[in-house]
Amino acid sequence: MVIFKEIGPLKAFLADKTSQGLSIGLVPTMGALHHGHLELVMASKKANSITVCSIFVNPTQFNNPSDLEKYPRTAQRDITNLDSVGCDVLFHPEKEVMYQKPSTIKFDFGKLDKVFEGEFRPGHFSGVALVVSKLFNIVNPDKAYFGQKDFQQFKIISRLVEELQFNIELICFPTLREPDGLAMSSRNLRLNVEERKSALFFYRALQFAKTELLKGTDLKSVQTKVREMCSLEPRVRLEYFELADTENLNLLESVKQPTPSILLVAGFVGEIRLIDNMFVEN
Ligand code: AMP
């Protein structure tokens, strides 16, 4: 694997590959890689000649300074893992390379970035859109890979690609889970043993709600029951548990046909904020 820390040499390397007719897949990450990330890399490897993984803990998407400071950084292990799945290129820039001066650009995605994560993490999606735009400009990929775990992020990036007319195909990859169901996340590294057990609440709640909704139970009763389940977990503080239309993320009161609906959940386990989601299809 070739590692780049600067933009110029990476662009020159990739321009050479493109001129040879080779296709490029991009997997943007913030590092502390787990199997979910590596699956994205493997999916890219299957479909593209060259796979670029970027690792950059993007400061502009953190609304909480302590979350940014404590975000896990495991560079050496990440390099070994990326090598083990045959990643071709790692782009691992310092903050000063990505932001030569403080950025003034702000993105506004209308309703899409005001709900769910947007409501609880103001400015988050503007920072995401900014760094992803930069990465798209630098790497100029044919395809870019994102996880369903961050479903709202995927919708925002889809809108970004559409409105800015990036000629990039986006792939939304299913969420990889631990054997007990917990969605893999870099932040799971920060959970202690007790918190790790409590974190399973999110998956259990999603599964419970999906089963109930498909049986015809109304959303309000399901949400009440989920809050009751949560009150039995002293370490968990729920922020939202909602049903939305996968097309536009509008809130739903019942499962909609024919496009799938999605249950979205976020909350804290101790100090660690986690999110998860699940499609609900009839
Ligand atoms: P992050 O490093 O957390 O910003 O994630 C980088 C990419 O990996 C994003 O597109 C995430 O949605 C995706 N991702 C994170 N966790 C998972 C997972 N458990 N399964 C699949 N993809 C994931």
Residues whose N, C-alpha, C, O or C-beta is under 5 A from the ligand:
A	BS01	AMP	P28 T29 M30 G31 G36 H37 Y145 F146 G147 Q148 K149 D150 F173 P174 T175 L176 A183 M184 S185
